[in-house]
Amino acid sequence: MKEVKRFISTGFWNDDKILNDFSPEDKYFMLYLLSNPYTTQLGVYHLPLKKASLELGYNLETVKTLLDRFESKYKIIRFNPETSEVAIKNYLIHSIVRGGKPVADCLEKDLKGVKDISLVGYVINHLSSSNNKYINDTVIDFIKKHKELVINNNSYIHNDNDNERYVDDTYHESSKNAENQQEETIPISEVRKVIQYLNQILGTKYTDKNKSTCEKIRARFAEGHTLEDFMTVIDKKYEQWGRDPKMSKFLRPETLFCASHFESYLNEIGAKPQSLAEKWGLM
């Protein structure tokens, strides 16, 4: 792989979100996302998770958890597990210092290599509404040229034969129509049962007032999962992580119920643990 140089501003260390919200682990992971060998000038690129785990020194599970945290909690990336592509929302603001035709050509070349074009639309949509005065003119021209990419809410994926196909953007769970349909078909009482069980096991105080939590639970129900599936995932991960200080912090809705993790947690090899609610006389 050809070695390239990526620009990271010293302002990274003075950013309010990084100073106030990021843990040391988060800062390390953010720097990796900005400078790993798979990055492109566009800031939307294929990230091989197994290689990333080796380069970071983390296991695969931790890398997936970090990606979900940066998407669900910090809302600064978007990740498509089907294509294993990541989009960094503000990358084009900070990565391009000098513009011009060579940079414009590079952006166009990178765009052709993206499979899930909706990820580029995600970046363009954010930059189009940004008032950041430091956006390079070349980036502005690129946004104007490709602003139609933000119109379609579906993933737009190129296959290996350069034919095109559309797939539902179920991972991002951001379509307003899908949200409304889920609210109609998945009553809040079912969502509350999951939240109540989670609180019973963890001793937490999650509520159904959190829109993100409710969306994730409804989305898993909409995929055909049952209350027992939620209980199984909660039980399994509590048994595995509950006594590990490094992992117990991931016992939370955004990790347990996210699209990229839930089914793998549910189907992990091993005996199903006795329901903790039954074990402790909670049900």
Steps between C-alpha positions, in 0.01 A plus 500: 500500500636838395584722795329839503500791743180614669451847648382523863466847646647579841153641569395137548621525859302818570169386356223530764352157429839331519597686817173452684351175369774276364676243716869425427377194309269720292783739412718209393224356283417838343863550401495152347188582296672814368835346414474123445638347178154467342400867519428699186494870422121477501475369856271215390688173474497125544621400846596132534404435862726201560804696382388801702480287813857377444633850435323646802583212730129446579280198448239513224217546748660815642548653154132443420400652832714807439349548154153481647593747776635751247185466290229473766641710782733754340326505159818583310525195274274262315588135444345249260571143621390352168776673304728562804526866400530794737423869436651771722261793512749789529796344322486726194502813715832420662684271258532732198720804548577577138251433227526509124454256215725220638293492819173518306613210280595302810155554653331384181720189491422422864128544433509233229648256750218539753240222500239654731453839340257604774805539724626774270152653510521499880825701487376738231172562679685596817749727324224665295332614822824591673598862555865410542701773328804276459351269237734504202363635171581170329285319755219753446513433125492125564193540725316708239581247228374201698229646722243271334650214699320618814153462344470122517476352851587152374845352475628513144749220453728427207568131450819354354358509147435876510126433488296674767252380756307666778469348846296618795700714739386297802824543689472875538135487616460867414210499256207692647252274322662191649498658846132586476413153376695339784323719755165388363580128488721469812310642799689687769391235752727246327789744500447563871520128578851489352609814683354376828680168470829674419460725804419202722815317398740796493351713775478788253234765436453501122162637389277496196554876469827438318415501130817320390443215745138455390595509131758225544261277694216555252735428208602165651134410562422599141766253382303222667681474833303426817509614861675173583773588247560830677513323836745243363735770368485692827562183704790383281683830492448560872648158577797576269561866582342571836813427703747651255551876565629550146193343341219573747478858369364354175194357677273768359225521235710660225739202509271210589217582260682649200452340159862400453523309831161370614468191283861394554454531877179299480664220301829473684603139545448369852226393732224752561545626855218464747287811486649734756153625583397145592829435676457803721121471536424812299230338287 
